Amino acid sequence: MGSIKMCHMMLFFAVLSAVLAVTFGDNSTDSYWLLRIKSELVDPVGVLANWSSRTNICSWNGLVCSDDQLHITGLNLSGSGLSGSVSPEFSHLTSLQTLDLSLNAFAGSIPHELGLLQNLRELLLYSNYLSGKIPTEICLLKKLQVLRIGDNMLAGEITPSIGNLKELRVLGLAYCQLNGSIPAEIGNLKNLKFLDLQKNSLSSVIPEEIQGCVELQNFAASNNKLEGEIPASMGNLKSLQILNLANNSLSGSIPIELGGLSNLKYLNLLGNRLSGMIPSELNQLDQLQKLDLSSNNLSGTINFLNTQLKSLEALALSDNLLTGSIPSNFCTSRSSLRQIFLAQNMFSGTFPLQLLDCSSIQQLDLSDNRFEGVLPPELEKLENLTDLLLNNNSFSGKLPPEIGNMSSLETLYLFDNMITGNIPVELGKLQKLSSIYLYDNQLSGSIPRELTNCSSLSEIDFFGNHFMGSIPTTIGKLRNLVFLQLRQNDLSGPIPPSLGYCKKLHTLTLADNKLSGSLPPTFRFLSELRLFSLYNNSFEGPLPESLFLLKKLGIINFSHNRFSGSILPLLGSDFLTLLDLTNNSFSGPIPSRLAMSKNLTRLRLAHNLLNGNISSEFGQLKELKFLDLSFNNFTGEVAPELSNCKKLEHVLLNNNQFIGMIPSWLGGLQKLGELDLSFNFFHGTVPAALGNCSRLLKLSLNDNSLSGEIPPEMGNLTSLNVLDLQRNNLSGQIPSTFQQCKKLYELRLSENLLTGSIPSELGTLTELQVILDLSRNIFSGEIPSSLGNLMKLETLNLSFNQLQGEVPSSLGKLTSLHLLDLSNNHLRGQLPSTFSEFPLSSFMRNDKLCGPPLESCSEYTGQEKRRLSNTAVAGIIVAIVFTSTLICLVLLYIMVRIWCTWRKVMILSSDSGGTEHNIEEEKWDYGDEKKRKGEYWKVNTMALVPSQEKQNLSSPRCIFQLKMDSETMETTMV
């Protein structure tokens, strides 16, 4: 009631304004107002040219006059190319019953003054550029039967007062920007037959009151945001013929009450969240022609389908959770089925032979299921079939030659199965065949020449099989060929020159084969070619200069071949977005013509023989994201104009001969994710500006001649995964700011001149995994125990430094560690027990390390103790030997003296001196014999030397004394 009162009030004010207009002298004739309306419109076609005061109004274009020729009852300017706004002055045409301004370019809002047109029965403003809200004054048009204002930019909610238009039969509000809910007042429209709310942003549930539209024949609310369940009350709409609720967020099960819609011809519930089984009550819809329940969560079998659905022409159940096999009574000879879409479910079993009874089938899609077994030769019975999609299943065996008898076949998709054997030559009979996709199977043999008889072929995809031999020389007969994909096979030989006569070719992919030879000059005719991929073959020689004529090339990948010469022939297209010539033998400088490819995003020229420098023209490649010039012979400094390429994400200049300092402008490349300048001749310091590259993931500056300290700004690279500064002349300490690089999983700082202690903050880099290499520097101090927190670390190298102290026991917790090198330091103490699996070389040349794999620490301690004990024992033995020796010598000396005296007496009393000589000679011989046998005494601490007094004795020297004189006594302990 409130909305009715509001409408009456608006009507009062609208009438009052009209009265005032007349009172103040406005002309009230229809011609006057129409000419005013004309003056405000743009009429490029001249439809309104005969709207003139000099002619009768009833002869004007687009007008319908009343019987008395005094008033306009109809105005139809649909599709006249008019623009401007919908004039409020239309409200003065009070006799108007039809106003049709559809299919023009009117903009602005719908004037609320249209509510004054009390006789209006049809208002058609659809397909314009109208905006704003739907005026509530629409509720004043009590006689309105048709309201079509869709396909505009109208926003806001559907006014509930729409329920006051009791005579309304057609309501079209589709393709706008309406939001809010479907008002319950819609149920008041008892005469409504056509309700179109498609392609808006309507939300909430479908109101139960919709059942009040008892005459409704067409209800379309697809592509909104409707939610909740489908009201069971919709089963009361017995006149409904079309129900389209596709692409919403409706949930719950399909109401069984829909089975009572005996007049329903079209049911589309595609793209919702419906679940449960498909109700068998849908079998009662004997008038149903099209049923689409795709892209939901429906489950169970499809046994609900039976021969009662005799009118069914299209069945789409794709993208659900349906299981089981196809029912045996699915098709009959009287079936009207033309389209069957059952893709992306979990149907199983062999190919359903019952489908062969559906002789009327034109499109059959069983892709993305679990069907298996061989394809039956009886497929030829489907003589009307135009599209056969069996891809992404587990079909096996060979292709039946009988497929060649399916004369209507246009599309054959069998990719991603396990089909083996050769392609039957019978396929060459399919004159209507347009697309054949056999990729990702196990087909072998050669590509049959007969296939080139299929003159309608536009798409061929044989990727990922085992085809061998050469490409058919007759392939040039396929003059309609647009897409040719033969990648990843075992094809060999040269490219047939006739391929150049396939002038419509858009995509040519021959990569990953064993093709060889040079490119045929006939390729100059491929003027429509956009993608050209030949990588991983054995093509060689210089490129034909005529390739420069291919002006539409956007993607070129000739990588991993043996091409040589200049790259200039590939630079004729200004549409180039990707150029990959990696791993060839191209030489010479990069032509400046490359700068004309303003849309180039990826340039990969690595592993060639290119030389020269990076020219200033590179700065014109504003869209460049990937630049790889690595492993060439480029020289000079990096051109500063490259700083204009603000979208660069990857810069790989490694393994060249670049010189100069690393440019600081690199820090301005905010999108840079990878920078590799390694293996060049850069010198100077690491620019602190690199710390501004906050998205940098990999930074490799190794193997240059960089010096100075590592800038602390490196800690700003919080996204960094890899940092490699090896083999430079960097000095100073590791900045403590490295602790901010929490995402580092590879850190290499070896072979520099870094000093100080290893920062304990490195232990906070818990994502370190690949390696931490600080070897061959001048680090001192102890190994920080915090390194034991690096639980993911696989390689740790601290060798060739001046590290001291013990190895922290916390390192023994690094269970992921595979390689460890602590050698060539000054470490000591016991190794963690878990280090026993590492080789000896990991710990060599340290001071006093022990524990497995080195000698045990107990043995090491025992040896120390034994050495001290032996020294003490040696001292005692020496003392004892010295004392005993002294006593023995004294006694021996006395005995020798006595003996010598006695001998002297004996000699004097002898009769002959010769005897004395013989005795002495005999004793000397004995002494020499002992010398030879090494039987002299060896004294540990001293040598006995006769006193001076003894030496001066005139008495003959005894044998013992002579021995002492003739030998040098050892003074070391034995």
Secondary structure, DSSP 4 states (H G I P E B T S, - for coil): -HHHHHHHHHHHHHHHHHHHHHHTT----HHHHHHHHHHTSB-TT-TTTT--TTS-GGGSTTEEE-TTSSSEEEEE-TTS--EEE--GGGGG-TT--EEE--SSEEEEEPPGGGGG-TT--EEE--SSEEEEEPPGGGGG-TT--EEE--SSEEEEEPPGGGGG-TT--EEE--SSEEES---GGGGG-TT--EEE--SS---SPPPGGGGG-TT--EEE--SS--EEEPPGGGGG-TT--EEE--SSEEEEPPPGGGGG-TT--EEE--SSEEEEEPPGGGGG-TT--EEE--SSEEEE--TT--TT-TT--EEE--SSEEEE---TTS--TT----EEE--SSEEEEE--GGGGG-TT--EEE--SSEEEEEPPGGGGG-TT--EEE--SSEEEEEPPGGGGG-TT--EEE--SSEEEEPPPGGGGG-TT--EEE--SSEEEEPPPGGGGG-TT--EEE--SSEEEEPPPGGGGG-TT--EEE--SSEEEEPPPGGGGG-TT--EEE--SSEEEE---GGGGG-TT--EEE--SSEEEEEPPGGGGG-TT--EEE--SSEEEE-SGGG---TT--EEE--SSEEEEPPPGGGGG-TT--EEE--SSEEEE---GGGGG-TT--EEE--SSEEEEPPPGGGGG-TT--EEE--SSEE-SBPPGGGGG-TT--EEE--SS--EEPPPGGGGG-TT--EEE--SSEEEEEPPGGGGG-TT--EEE--SSEEEEPPPGGGGG-TT--EEE--SSEE-SBPPGGGGG-TT--SEEE--SS--EEEPPGGGGG-TT--EEE--SSEEEEEPPGGGGG-TT--EEE--SSEEEEEPPGGGGGS-GGGT-S-SEEESTTS--HHHHHHHHHHHHHHHHHHHHHHHHHHHHHHHHHHHHHHHHHHHHHHHHHHHHT-S-SHHHHHHHHHHHHHHHHHHHHT-S---SS------HHHHT--SPPPHHHHHHHHSPPP-S--
